[in-house]
Amino acid sequence: MNESPRVHLVDDDESFLNALSRLLRLEGLETRAFISATALLGSLGPASRGCVVADLEMPGMTGFELQERLAAAPAPMPILFLTGYGDIPASVRAMRHGAIDFLEKRAPKEELMRSIRVALERGDQEFERRGRLRDLDQRFGRLTPRELEVLQHVVVGRMNKEIAAALSINERTVKLHRTAITRKVGVHSSAQLATLSKEIGLFGNEPTLTA
């Protein structure tokens, strides 16, 4: 079951962490608080969603290390930094690697809330994108090896006669495979097949047509 979107807070200063949690709950946001980046990462699963608000300088795993780990996690979430030790080089590094924002802890509440809302929206978009890719993987996963061979030629615009020649089968068999492919994937045209195949990176190169 998918989780509801949450703001995941990470800071080794427990008093600040508790105060920030109370503030965000008063703003109607669901939160989870962690005193270390390791604790946060250990709590995440494929169904986790939302965003992360993290300190930069923490014992053990730093905010930058957390940012890297989140990007490679099963459920990557947007991160924004809320720190008392910010400087321009750190801000540039954070933003270059995809942080939503880089704020000091004394930043106005309105600015913080605006950045968190942006992060949550970005997190929702990423969650929906992952769900769509999982669905496409399942649909294309129903194809047989031979259907995948036929599909690889279909998506680059080969005609049935060309596909038959390339795979040493007759045109009627090609037509049957194409019908099965569109039914299993749930589309109605070769153009849709090409678009969806590209979206999930199904084929890296154009097939070589043999005589």
N, C-alpha and C positions, 0 to 999 in steps of 0.2 A: 504494500500500500504506500502511495506517495505521501510524503510529509507536506504540511502546509508551509508556505514561505516563512522563514525566520531570519532575524538579524543575529548572526553568531558573533559574539563579542569575545575578544581575546586580549587580556591585559594581566600582568603579574601584580598589579596594584589592586588588591581586593576591594578597598574602600572606593576607589574610582570606578571599578567594575560594577559594584553594587549600585552606585549613584547613577551611572549611565544606564543600567538596566531599568531602574525605576523611571528615569526620564523617558526612555523609549516606550515603556509600557503605558505611561500616561499619554503618550502620543498615539496609542492604539496599535503598537507593533508587538508582535510576538518575538521574544528574545530567548537566547541560550547563552550562558556566560561560562567562560573557561579561563583558568589562570595560566594556561600555557598553550602554545601552538600544538604541542604533542597531544594534549588532551582533546583539543578540537578535532584534529585529524583522526584520532581514534574513535570519535563518535560518528564520523561521516560514512554514509553508504550511498549506493547508486540512486536511492530515492530522496536523498537530501537536497534541499533547495533553499534559495534565499540569497543572502550576501554575508560577507565577513567584514567586521570593523575591528582592526587590530592595531595594537601598539607596535612600534618599530623596534625598540631596544628591549629585549626580554631575555631572561636567563635561558640557557639551552638553545632552542630554535628561535632565531630572530624573525622579525616580520618579513624581511626579504626572503628568507629561506621558506617561510610559510607560503609566501606568494608563489614561489616556484613549485612547491609541493601541491598547492591547490590547482595549479594549471594542469598538472598531470594526474589529478585525482579522478576516480570514476564519476564523480559529480562535481566538476569544476564550478566554483562560484566566484562572482566578482568580489574584489577586495578594495576597501578604502582604508587608508591609514589615519589614525588619530593618535598623535604622539606629542610628547613634551620636548623632544630632542630633534626636531626637524631642521634641515638646512636645505639650501638650493640643490646641491649635488644629490642628496637623498631623494628629494622631491622629483628631480629629473629622472633618476633611476627607476623610481616607483611607477611614474607615469609611462615611461618608455616600455615597461614590462606589463602595461595594461591596467594599472590601478585606476579606479574610478576617480579618486581624489586623494589629496595628501593635506591633511589639516592638522593644526595645532590643537591641543586639548582645550585651549582657551577660546577657540573659535566660537562665534555666535551660534546659538541653538538653531536659528533659522538656516544658517549655512550648512550645519551638520545634517539637519533633517532633509534638506534639499538633496544633498549628496547621497544620503541613505535611500531616498525614494528612487533616485536614478539607478543606484546599484540594485535595488530590488526589481526594478523594471527590467534591467539588463539580465538579472538572474532568471526571471520568468521567461524571457526570450530564449536564453540558453537552455533552460529546462525543456521548453517546447521543441526546440531544435533537436535535442538529444532524443526525445520521445519519437519525433518523426523519423529520425535515422534508424532507431531501433525497429520501428514498424516497417520501414523499407527493407532493412536487412532480413526481417522475417519473411516478407513477401518474396524477395528475390531468392531467399534460401530454399523455397519450395521447388525451384527449378532443378531439373536433372542436369548432369554434365553435358549431355548432347544439346539440351535446350539452351544452356549457357553458351555453347559454341555457336549455335544459330543466332542467339541474341547479340553476340559480339559483332557479327556481320550486319545484323539489322540496324544497330545503333549508328553505324557509319554509312547507312543508306544503300546497302547492297540490295539488288533485286533478287527475287527467288531463284531465277536461273543462275545467277552468279554464286549465290550461296550453295545451291545444289552442286555446282561444279567444284567449288572449294572443298566441300565436305564429302564429295563422292556419294551423294544420295540423290533421289529424284525430287522433282519440284513439288509433287503432291506431299511428300514427306516433310518438306520444308514448310509448306502451308499448314500442315497439321501441327508442327512444332510451334509455329508462330501463333496459332490459335490457342494452344496450351499456355504459351508464355503470357499472352495478354490476359487470359482468364486467371492465371495464378497470381500475376502481379496486380490485377485489378485495374487495367487501363484499356483504352480503346484505339490507340494509334501508336505507330512507330515513333512519332515525335515525342510522345509522352514517355515511352520506354527510354529513348535517348536522354531526355532531360533527367529522369530519375536515376538512370545508371550513372550519369555524370555526377549527380548530387552525392551519391554514396561512394564515388570513386571505384566503381565496379571493374572498369577496364582501364588500364594505364596507357595502352598503345593501340593504334588501329591495326586490325588483323591483316596479314599479308594474304592476298587472294592468289591462289594457285590455279593454273590452267587445267 
